[in-house]
Amino acid sequence: MKKYIFLLLISVQGLLAQVQFEAKVSKQTLGLNERLRVDFSMNDDGDNFTPPSFEGFKVIAGPSQQVSQSWVNGKSSFNKTYSYFLLPTQKGAITIRQASIEINGQIYKTSPIKITVTNAVEQPRDPNDTQISANEALHLVAEVSKTNPYINEPITVVYKLYFSYNIGISNWRELDKPKYNDFWSQNIDIKQLVAEEGKYNGEKYRFVTLRKTVLYPQKSGKLLIEPLSLDIDVQLPTNRRNIFGQVQVVEDHKRVSAGAKTISVKALPEAGKPDDFSGAVGRFAFKVTPSKTNLKSGESLDLDISVSGNGNLKLFTLPKPVVPSALEMYDPVHNEQVSTPLSGMTGKITDKYTIIPQYKGKYPIKPMLFTYFDLGSGRYKTITSPEIMVNVMEGPMAATTEAVATTNSDKKAISSSAQFKFIKLKTNLVSTNQKDFFGSTLFYLLTFLPFLGIPALILFKKKKEALDGDLVGNKIRLSNKLAKKYLSEAKNEIGNKAPFYIALEKAMHNFLKAKLNIETSEMSKDNIKALLESRNANLETVNDFIGLTENCELARYAPSTSAAIQQDYDKAVAIISDLEKQIS
């Protein structure tokens, strides 16, 4: 008996050891500009392969799939591999996380792999290959309008990408966005990239303007503008030609950086700086405009204080008017009508005060001063507004200063008493002779409710046991759920060709497993066609289903447009919907 048990354990262990799923990399230490190949291999056919997220890498090719099967001395061997080519996006230690696959109803996962990414390394080049180097054909430049401005003087940074006439650019991505610490910044939208002709280091190039930014330095000293870095997909011509005599082109990647820029910011001069200077720098006009000057007591007037012109309009405060105590003034409403072209901010800012007189009489609003630093002359300038006389023609008279003071003190007393209005003068008494909880209806309901729930728990347990025992039904429901999941995933990946067709193939694969209750090994073209026709499926729909399934693998590597991808998705939804109705 012990002998048979031992043989059984050996057999089971041998069966479990048959399935292998592992990840392999081409190298574990590479430079920032080198590529990494990752292979996910299995020795048994599986479904629902899920790759890791590849954090810290960019997928530049893949997944490509290879399947091999052979027979040696009556024993079969099988291998299936998913391959990816990656480009690191950062330096340091990066972990490639686990991938997963479903084989014979069980989930298998690979082990994580640690990769060390170093600085870019010099890559050897074939001396017989006269291909144009991307290093010589691409240049990213940051053009700064002025490197020694005053505080709050506008400067512009324009980022241009110069590229040779011999190469093509298919795509570009930002790796590092420029940071403008200690600057007020405003990006200028570029609606469309237009290629222009220009010169770089005395040679003719084409260039596109990628970004325009207006900056206002907020402190003096040396300020650093961190660089813009791009990852660019380029097409480089080689010295090889095809059978038609056309020059062959290879795809490559190039990472370029505009480099950091240092701005030496000058402090505004202390000599001649007025005490009321609030930080305005530029060239401005200053106006104080009342809506009216003749009114009755209780009426209101609007006092507009505005500054217009060119300069740092959003970065300073307007002066506040001083009015007599007989005029009640409310907090202002601030309004900005400012645009920011490449030359800097221009427009108008306004503070509108509402003023209500309390007594009859004439009340002056004192002249107001606005000071700014004029960049043209390098000096401070002050604009003074005229005095405004408010004539209140009707209303109570403020006989003496004491009366006005008394009125003001009365207002303060009333305002002070208003602070205590939240204290209630009436009370709502609640009886202390309340009914006890013990013996109440709620008491008995909470006591017997758990006993009433026991039958429901028994029914739920029996229902769950029945569902757990239905292995075929559970498998069908799982496949159906996976089909819906991958169809939804395909919809979200319509803009990405390879992930879209992988998800679409998985959706159609799991739909068949759910509807026909078959295994992966039974999914041959003839078997699927025979099973669908036996279930009364329309022959044209069956052929469309098989054709689209076979097309998914080819479409991942063939050129296609977003319209064609959308068409394949709509076709898959229509086919699945038709089969749902036709299969009996």
C-alpha positions in Angstrom: 0.0 0.0 0.0 2.8 2.4 0.9 4.4 1.7 -2.4 1.4 2.8 -4.4 1.0 5.9 -2.3 4.6 6.8 -3.0 4.2 6.3 -6.7 1.1 8.4 -6.7 2.9 11.3 -5.0 5.7 11.1 -7.5 3.3 11.2 -10.4 1.4 14.2 -9.0 4.7 16.0 -8.4 5.7 15.3 -11.9 2.5 16.6 -13.3 2.8 19.8 -11.3 6.4 20.3 -12.4 5.5 20.1 -16.0 4.1 23.7 -16.3 6.8 26.4 -16.5 6.2 30.1 -16.9 9.2 32.4 -16.6 10.6 35.8 -17.6 14.0 36.4 -19.2 15.8 39.6 -20.0 18.6 40.3 -22.5 20.7 42.1 -19.9 20.3 43.2 -16.3 22.5 46.3 -16.5 22.1 48.7 -19.4 22.6 52.4 -20.3 19.8 55.0 -20.5 20.1 54.9 -24.3 20.1 51.1 -24.7 17.2 48.7 -25.4 16.1 45.8 -23.3 14.4 42.6 -24.5 12.1 40.8 -22.2 10.7 37.3 -23.0 7.8 35.6 -21.2 8.0 31.9 -22.0 5.8 29.0 -21.1 5.9 25.3 -21.9 2.2 24.8 -22.2 -0.5 26.7 -24.1 -2.2 29.3 -22.0 -4.9 32.0 -22.2 -5.4 35.6 -20.9 -1.8 36.6 -20.8 -1.4 39.8 -18.8 2.0 41.6 -19.0 3.4 43.9 -16.3 3.0 47.6 -16.5 6.7 48.1 -17.3 7.0 51.2 -15.0 10.2 53.1 -15.7 10.3 51.8 -19.3 8.7 52.7 -22.6 7.5 49.8 -24.8 9.0 50.5 -28.3 8.0 47.1 -29.8 5.9 44.2 -28.9 4.4 42.0 -27.9 5.6 39.6 -30.6 4.5 36.0 -30.2 6.4 32.9 -31.1 5.0 29.3 -30.8 7.0 26.1 -31.4 6.0 22.5 -31.0 8.1 19.4 -31.8 8.1 15.6 -31.3 11.3 13.7 -30.3 11.2 10.0 -29.6 7.5 10.0 -29.1 7.6 12.9 -26.6 6.1 16.3 -27.5 7.7 19.7 -26.5 5.8 23.0 -26.6 7.0 26.6 -26.2 5.2 29.9 -26.4 6.9 33.2 -25.9 5.7 36.8 -25.7 8.6 39.3 -26.4 8.8 43.0 -25.7 11.5 45.6 -26.5 11.8 48.3 -23.9 13.6 51.7 -23.6 14.3 53.0 -20.0 12.9 56.4 -19.1 14.9 56.9 -15.9 18.2 55.9 -14.2 18.5 53.7 -11.1 17.2 50.4 -10.0 13.9 49.5 -11.8 11.8 46.3 -11.2 9.9 44.5 -13.9 6.9 43.2 -12.1 5.1 39.9 -12.5 3.3 38.8 -15.6 0.4 36.3 -15.4 -1.1 33.6 -17.6 -4.0 31.1 -17.2 -3.0 27.5 -18.0 -5.4 24.6 -17.6 -7.6 26.7 -15.3 -4.8 27.8 -13.0 -3.0 31.2 -12.8 0.8 31.2 -13.1 3.0 34.3 -12.5 6.6 35.1 -13.3 9.2 36.3 -10.7 10.1 40.0 -10.6 13.3 41.0 -12.2 15.6 43.9 -11.1 17.2 46.0 -13.8 20.0 48.6 -13.2 20.0 51.6 -15.6 23.2 53.6 -15.8 24.1 56.8 -17.7 24.0 56.7 -21.5 26.8 54.6 -23.0 28.6 55.0 -26.3 27.3 52.5 -28.8 29.6 51.1 -31.4 28.7 51.8 -35.0 29.2 49.7 -38.1 32.0 51.4 -40.1 30.5 50.2 -43.3 27.1 51.8 -42.4 26.9 55.4 -43.7 23.5 56.0 -42.1 22.9 59.5 -40.9 23.3 59.8 -37.1 20.4 61.2 -35.1 22.9 63.0 -32.8 24.0 65.2 -35.8 20.5 65.7 -37.2 18.4 66.8 -34.2 18.9 69.8 -31.9 16.6 71.2 -29.2 17.2 74.9 -28.4 15.8 77.2 -25.8 15.9 80.8 -27.0 15.8 83.4 -24.1 14.9 87.0 -25.1 16.9 88.5 -22.2 19.3 87.0 -19.6 19.7 90.0 -17.2 16.2 91.5 -16.7 14.9 93.5 -13.7 12.5 92.0 -11.2 9.0 91.8 -12.9 10.4 92.6 -16.3 9.0 90.1 -18.9 11.3 87.7 -20.8 10.3 85.0 -23.2 11.6 81.4 -23.6 10.9 79.9 -27.0 11.7 76.1 -27.5 12.7 75.2 -31.1 13.5 71.7 -32.5 15.9 71.8 -35.4 16.2 68.8 -37.7 18.0 67.9 -40.8 16.4 67.8 -44.3 17.4 64.2 -44.6 15.4 62.8 -41.7 11.7 62.4 -40.7 10.0 62.8 -37.3 7.0 60.6 -36.7 6.3 61.3 -33.0 7.7 63.1 -29.9 7.0 62.9 -26.1 8.1 65.2 -23.2 10.3 63.4 -20.7 11.0 66.4 -18.5 8.9 69.6 -18.5 10.7 72.9 -17.8 10.3 74.3 -14.3 10.2 78.0 -13.6 10.9 78.3 -9.9 10.8 81.9 -8.7 9.1 83.0 -11.9 5.5 83.9 -12.7 4.9 82.1 -16.0 2.3 82.0 -18.8 2.4 79.5 -21.6 1.2 80.7 -25.1 -0.8 78.1 -26.9 0.5 76.8 -30.2 -2.4 75.4 -32.1 -0.5 73.8 -35.0 3.2 72.9 -35.5 4.5 74.4 -38.7 7.9 73.4 -40.1 10.0 76.5 -41.1 13.5 77.0 -42.5 16.3 78.3 -40.4 20.0 78.0 -39.5 21.7 76.2 -36.7 25.4 76.8 -36.2 25.5 78.3 -39.7 23.9 75.3 -41.4 20.5 75.1 -43.0 17.9 73.1 -41.0 14.2 72.8 -40.7 12.6 73.7 -37.3 9.3 73.7 -35.5 8.4 75.9 -32.5 7.2 73.6 -29.7 6.6 75.9 -26.8 6.4 79.6 -26.0 6.5 80.9 -22.4 6.4 84.4 -20.9 8.2 84.7 -17.6 8.3 87.4 -14.9 11.2 86.9 -12.4 10.0 87.4 -8.8 13.3 87.9 -7.0 16.8 89.0 -7.8 19.9 86.9 -8.2 20.7 83.9 -10.4 17.6 82.0 -11.2 17.6 78.6 -13.0 15.2 77.5 -15.8 15.3 73.7 -15.7 15.5 72.1 -19.2 12.9 70.6 -21.5 13.8 67.0 -22.6 12.1 65.1 -25.4 12.0 61.5 -26.6 11.7 61.6 -30.4 10.9 58.9 -32.9 12.9 59.5 -36.1 13.3 58.0 -39.5 16.8 57.8 -40.7 17.9 57.0 -44.3 20.6 54.3 -44.8 23.1 53.5 -47.6 21.0 50.5 -48.6 18.3 50.4 -51.2 15.4 48.1 -51.9 14.8 46.2 -55.2 13.1 49.2 -56.6 16.1 51.5 -56.0 14.5 53.4 -53.1 16.6 54.4 -50.1 15.7 52.2 -47.1 14.7 54.0 -43.9 15.2 52.7 -40.3 13.3 53.8 -37.2 15.3 55.1 -34.3 14.9 57.1 -31.1 16.7 60.2 -30.0 16.6 61.9 -26.7 17.3 65.6 -26.8 17.5 68.3 -24.1 17.4 72.1 -24.4 19.8 72.4 -21.4 19.3 74.5 -18.3 19.4 78.3 -18.6 20.6 80.7 -15.9 18.9 84.2 -15.7 20.7 86.9 -13.8 17.9 89.1 -12.4 18.6 92.7 -11.3 17.0 94.2 -8.2 15.0 97.4 -8.7 17.1 100.4 -7.8 16.6 101.7 -4.2 17.5 105.3 -5.2 14.4 107.3 -5.7 12.0 104.5 -4.8 8.8 106.0 -3.3 7.3 104.7 -0.1 4.0 103.9 -1.9 5.6 101.7 -4.6 3.7 98.4 -4.8 5.8 96.6 -7.4 4.4 97.8 -10.7 6.9 97.5 -13.5 6.2 98.6 -17.1 4.5 101.5 -18.7 1.0 102.5 -17.4 -1.8 105.0 -17.3 -3.7 105.6 -14.1 -7.3 106.9 -13.7 -9.8 107.4 -10.9 -13.3 107.8 -12.3 -16.6 108.4 -10.3 -19.9 107.3 -11.8 -21.4 110.7 -10.6 -20.6 113.5 -8.2 -24.0 114.9 -7.4 -26.4 112.7 -5.5 -28.9 112.4 -2.6 -28.3 110.8 0.8 -28.8 107.1 0.5 -27.9 106.9 -3.2 -24.7 105.3 -4.2 -21.9 106.1 -6.6 -19.2 103.8 -8.1 -15.6 104.8 -7.9 -13.4 103.1 -10.6 -9.7 102.9 -9.9 -7.9 101.6 -13.0 -4.4 101.0 -14.4 -3.9 100.2 -18.1 -0.8 99.6 -20.3 2.0 97.1 -20.6 3.6 95.4 -17.6 3.1 93.0 -14.7 -0.6 93.9 -14.4 -1.5 90.8 -12.4 1.3 91.1 -9.9 0.7 94.3 -8.0 -2.2 95.9 -6.0 -4.0 99.1 -6.8 -4.0 102.1 -4.3 -7.0 102.4 -2.0 -9.0 105.6 -1.8 -9.3 107.6 1.5 -12.8 109.0 2.0 -14.5 111.1 4.8 -16.3 109.2 7.6 -19.6 110.5 6.3 -19.2 108.3 3.2 -19.6 104.6 3.7 -17.3 102.6 1.4 -17.6 98.9 0.7 -14.9 96.4 -0.4 -14.0 96.6 -4.1 -14.9 94.3 -7.0 -11.7 93.5 -8.9 -11.8 93.1 -12.6 -9.0 92.1 -15.0 -9.0 92.5 -18.8 -5.4 91.2 -19.4 -3.9 89.2 -22.3 -0.4 87.8 -22.4 1.2 87.7 -25.8 4.9 87.0 -26.4 5.7 90.7 -25.5 4.2 90.4 -22.0 1.0 91.3 -20.2 -1.1 94.1 -21.7 -4.6 95.3 -20.8 -6.4 96.9 -17.9 -7.2 96.1 -14.3 -9.9 97.9 -12.2 -11.1 98.1 -8.6 -14.7 99.3 -8.3 -15.7 100.7 -5.0 -19.4 101.4 -4.0 -19.8 104.5 -1.9 -23.0 105.6 -0.1 -23.2 109.1 1.6 -24.9 109.4 5.0 -25.4 113.1 5.3 -26.0 116.2 3.2 -22.9 118.2 2.3 -19.8 118.3 0.2 -17.1 115.7 0.8 -13.7 115.5 -0.9 -12.0 112.3 -2.0 -8.3 113.0 -1.7 -6.0 112.7 -4.7 -4.5 109.2 -5.2 -0.9 108.3 -6.1 0.2 105.4 -8.3 3.9 104.7 -8.7 5.6 102.3 -11.2 9.1 101.6 -12.4 9.5 102.6 -16.1 11.7 100.1 -17.9 12.3 102.5 -20.8 13.9 105.2 -18.7 15.0 103.1 -15.8 13.3 105.4 -13.3 10.3 105.5 -11.0 7.3 107.5 -12.1 4.3 108.7 -10.1 0.9 109.6 -11.5 -1.5 111.7 -9.3 -5.2 111.7 -9.8 -7.2 114.9 -9.2 -9.3 115.5 -6.1 -12.9 114.5 -6.4 -15.7 116.5 -4.7 -18.9 114.6 -3.9 -21.9 116.9 -3.5 -24.8 115.3 -1.5 -27.7 117.6 -2.2 -30.5 116.1 0.0 -30.5 114.2 3.3 -30.0 114.7 7.1 -27.5 117.3 8.2 -24.4 116.4 10.2 -24.7 119.4 12.6 -21.6 118.9 14.6 -18.7 116.5 14.7 -20.0 115.2 18.0 -23.3 114.3 16.4 -21.5 112.4 13.7 -19.3 110.7 16.3 -22.4 109.8 18.4 -24.0 108.4 15.3 -20.9 106.3 14.6 -20.7 105.1 18.2 -24.4 104.1 18.0 -23.7 102.2 14.8 -20.9 100.3 16.6 -23.2 99.5 19.5 -25.8 98.1 17.1 -23.1 96.2 15.2 -21.8 94.8 18.6 -25.3 93.8 19.7 -25.9 92.0 16.4 -23.0 89.6 17.3 -25.3 88.0 20.0 -28.3 87.5 17.8 -27.6 83.7 17.7 -28.4 83.3 21.4 -32.0 82.1 21.7 -34.4 83.9 24.0 -36.9 81.1 24.0 -36.4 77.5 25.1 -37.9 74.3 24.0 -38.1 72.1 27.1 -38.0 68.3 26.7 -39.8 66.0 29.3 -37.4 64.0 31.5 -40.0 61.3 32.0 -39.2 59.3 28.9 -40.3 55.8 28.1 -37.7 53.1 28.8 -36.0 51.3 25.9 -36.4 47.9 27.7 -39.8 46.4 26.8 -40.3 48.8 23.8 -41.2 47.7 20.3 -37.7 48.5 19.1 -36.2 46.4 21.9 -38.2 43.3 20.8 -37.5 43.9 17.1 -33.7 44.0 17.7 -33.9 41.0 20.0 -35.7 38.6 17.5 -34.2 40.0 14.2 -31.1 37.7 14.3 -33.3 34.6 14.7 -35.4 35.7 11.7 -32.2 36.0 9.7 -31.2 32.3 10.3 -33.4 30.8 7.5 -32.1 33.4 5.0 -28.5 32.5 5.9 -29.3 28.8 5.4 -30.9 29.4 1.9 -27.9 31.6 1.0 -25.4 28.9 2.0 -27.3 26.2 0.0 -27.4 28.5 -3.0 -23.7 29.2 -2.8 -22.9 25.5 -2.4 -25.0 24.7 -5.5 -23.1 27.4 -7.5 -19.7 26.3 -6.3 -20.6 22.7 -7.3 -21.5 23.8 -10.8 -18.0 23.7 -12.3 -19.1 23.9 -15.9 -21.4 26.8 -15.2 -18.8 28.6 -13.2 -16.3 28.2 -16.1 -18.8 29.5 -18.6 -19.6 32.5 -16.4 -15.9 33.2 -15.9 -15.3 33.1 -19.7 -18.3 35.3 -20.3 -17.1 37.8 -17.7 -13.6 37.8 -19.3 -15.1 38.3 -22.8 -16.9 41.5 -21.6 -13.9 42.7 -19.7 -11.5 42.4 -22.7 -14.1 43.9 -25.1 -14.4 46.9 -22.8 -10.5 47.0 -22.7 -10.4 47.0 -26.5 -12.7 49.9 -26.6 -10.5 51.9 -24.3 -7.4 51.0 -26.4 -8.8 52.1 -29.8 -6.0 54.7 -30.1 -3.2 52.1 -29.4 -3.0 49.4 -32.2 -1.2 46.5 -30.5 -3.0 46.5 -27.1 -6.3 46.9 -29.0 -5.9 43.8 -31.1 -4.6 41.8 -28.2 -7.7 42.6 -26.1 -10.1 42.1 -29.0 -8.6 38.6 -29.7 -9.0 37.7 -26.0 -12.6 38.9 -26.0 -13.6 36.8 -29.0 -11.6 33.8 -27.6 -13.4 33.9 -24.2 -16.8 34.5 -25.9 -16.4 31.1 -27.8 -15.4 29.3 -24.6 -18.5 30.7 -22.8 -21.0 29.9 -25.6 -19.6 26.6 -26.8 -18.2 25.3 -23.5 -14.9 24.2 -25.1 -11.2 24.3 -24.1 -8.4 26.1 -25.7 -7.0 22.9 -27.3 -10.3 22.5 -29.1 -10.2 25.9 -30.8 -9.3 24.9 -34.3 -10.9 26.6 -37.3 -12.8 23.5 -38.5 -14.0 22.6 -35.0 -15.3 26.1 -34.3 -17.1 26.2 -37.6 -18.7 22.8 -37.1 -19.8 23.6 -33.5 -21.3 27.0 -34.4 -23.2 25.6 -37.4 -24.6 22.8 -35.2 -25.9 25.5 -32.9 -27.8 27.1 -35.8 -25.4 30.0 -36.3 -25.6 31.8 -39.7 -22.7 30.6 -42.1 -21.8 34.2 -43.1 -21.6 35.3 -39.4 -19.4 32.3 -38.6 -17.0 33.1 -41.5 -16.9 36.7 -40.4 -16.0 35.6 -36.8 -13.2 33.3 -37.9 -11.8 35.9 -40.4 -11.7 38.6 -37.8 -10.1 36.3 -35.2 -7.3 35.4 -37.7 -6.9 39.0 -38.7 -6.1 40.1 -35.1 -2.6 38.6 -35.0 -1.7 40.1 -38.4 -3.2 43.5 -37.7 -0.9 44.1 -34.7 2.1 44.4 -37.0 0.5 45.7 -40.3 0.0 49.5 -40.8 -3.5 50.6 -39.9 -5.4 53.8 -39.2 -7.6 54.7 -36.3 -10.6 54.5 -38.7 -9.7 50.9 -39.5 -9.3 50.0 -35.8 -12.7 51.5 -35.1 -14.2 49.6 -38.0 -12.8 46.3 -36.6 -14.2 47.1 -33.1 -17.7 47.8 -34.5 -17.5 44.6 -36.6 -16.6 42.5 -33.6 -19.5 44.0 -31.5 -21.9 43.3 -34.4 -20.6 39.7 -34.9 -20.8 38.9 -31.1 -24.3 40.4 -31.0 -25.5 38.3 -34.0 -24.0 35.1 -32.5 -25.8 35.8 -29.2 -29.1 35.8 -31.1 -28.4 32.9 -33.4 -26.8 30.3 -31.1 -29.5 28.1 -29.6 
